[in-house]
């Protein structure tokens, strides 16, 4: 009886360990798949792993022929933030045109970042619809009230007097 119990516990531990390993490989593949979709011709390296709001998050370094950037991606393949590698010289010209006068010197290092947001519309008890924005780990980013309808503009109708022949 004791031998059977020990064998059962060992078998259960082996099965549970295999299931956890398969789950981890699946999660890694979701991360790799999302990185390949977002950065098809890039070399990506996972720099750090952490947890945000109970969700495992990976910090990723991205290198492409256009430059280097970073990304934060969840276990499920959702991006908290992802950088878009760009050629610095191409952006400098565009930024200097818009930033002239705002800063003492023209920007020398410009990065472009984007993020995934999820929008949820809900109605309050009065029937007004609000929109809530959530990031990839479920944190509330913003709530926007319904847009007030703009009053219709009245067109001033000018009366033209027509000369009628008499």
For each residue, the residues with C-beta under 8 A, 3 or more apart:
1: 4 5
2: 5 6
3: 6 7
4: 1 7 8
5: 1 2 8 9
6: 2 3 9 10
7: 3 4 10 11
8: 4 5 11 12
9: 5 6 12 13
10: 6 7 13 14
11: 7 8 14 15
12: 8 9 15 16
13: 9 10 16 17
14: 10 11 17 18
15: 11 12 18 19
16: 12 13 19 20
17: 13 14 20 21
18: 14 15 21 22
19: 15 16 22 23
20: 16 17 23 24
21: 17 18 24 25
22: 18 19 25 26
23: 19 20 26 27
24: 20 21 27 28
25: 21 22 28 29
26: 22 23 29 30
27: 23 24 30 31 56 75 76
28: 24 25 31 32
29: 25 26 32 33
30: 26 27 33 34 75 76 77
31: 27 28 34 35 46 58 73 75 77
32: 28 29 35 36
33: 29 30 36 37 77
34: 30 31 37 38 73 77 78 79
35: 31 32 38 39 42 44 60 62 71 73
36: 32 33 39 40
37: 33 34 40
38: 34 35 71 79 82
39: 35 36 42 44 62 64 71
40: 36 37
41: 64 65
42: 35 39 62 63 64 85
43: 62 63 64
44: 35 39 60 61 62 63 71
45: 60 61 63
46: 31 49 58 59 60
47: 59 60 61 70
48: 58 59
49: 46 56 57 58 59
50: 56 57 59
51: 54 55 56 57
52: 55 57 80 137 139
53: 137 138 139
54: 51 137
55: 51 52 74 75 76 136 137 138
56: 27 49 50 51 74 75
57: 49 50 51 52 72 73 74 75 80 137
58: 31 46 48 49 72 73 74 75
59: 46 47 48 49 50 70 71 72
60: 35 44 45 46 47 70 71 72 73
61: 44 45 47 68 70
62: 35 39 42 43 44 68 69 70 71 82 83 85
63: 42 43 44 45 67 68 85
64: 39 41 42 43 67 68 69 85
65: 41
66: 85 86 87
67: 63 64 85 86 87 88
68: 61 62 63 64 85
69: 62 64 82 83 84 85 111
70: 47 59 60 61 62 81 83
71: 35 38 39 44 59 60 62 79 81 82 83
72: 57 58 59 60 79 80 81 82
73: 31 34 35 57 58 60 77 78 79 80 82
74: 55 56 57 58 77 78 79 80 136 137
75: 27 30 31 55 56 57 58
76: 27 30 55 136
77: 30 31 33 34 73 74
78: 34 73 74 116 136 137
79: 34 38 71 72 73 74 82 114 115 116 136
80: 52 57 72 73 74 115 116 135 136 137
81: 70 71 72 113 114 115
82: 38 62 69 71 72 73 79 113 114 115
83: 62 69 70 71 111 112 113
84: 69 112 113 114
85: 42 62 63 64 66 67 68 69
86: 66 67 90 91 110 112
87: 66 67 90 91
88: 67 91 92 109 110
89: 92 93
90: 86 87 93 94
91: 86 87 88 94 95 110 112
92: 88 89 95 96 106 107 108 110
93: 89 90 96 97
94: 90 91 97 98
95: 91 92 98 99 106 107 110
96: 92 93 99 100 106 107
97: 93 94 100
98: 94 95
99: 95 96 102 103 106 107
100: 96 97 106
101:
102: 99
103: 99 106 107
104:
105: 108
106: 92 95 96 99 100 103
107: 92 95 96 99 103 110
108: 92 105
109: 88
110: 86 88 91 92 95 107
111: 69 83
112: 83 84 86 91
113: 81 82 83 84
114: 79 81 82 84
115: 79 80 81 82 135 136
116: 78 79 80 135 136
117: 133 134 135 141
118: 133 134 135 136
119: 131 132 133 134
120: 131 132 134
121: 129 130 131 132
122: 129 130 132
123: 127 128 129 130
124: 127 128 130
125:
126:
127: 123 124
128: 123 124 145 146
129: 121 122 123 146
130: 121 122 123 124 143 144 145 146
131: 119 120 121 143 144
132: 119 120 121 122 140 142 143
133: 117 118 119 140 141 142 143 144
134: 117 118 119 120 138 139 140 141
135: 80 115 116 117 118 138 139 141
136: 55 74 76 78 79 80 115 116 118
137: 52 53 54 55 57 74 78 80
138: 53 55 134 135
139: 52 53 134 135
140: 132 133 134 143
141: 117 133 134 135
142: 132 133
143: 130 131 132 133 140
144: 130 131 133
145: 128 130
146: 128 129 130
147:
148:
149:
150:
151:
152:
153:
154:
155:
156:
157:
158:
159:
160:
161:
162:
163:
164:
165:
166:
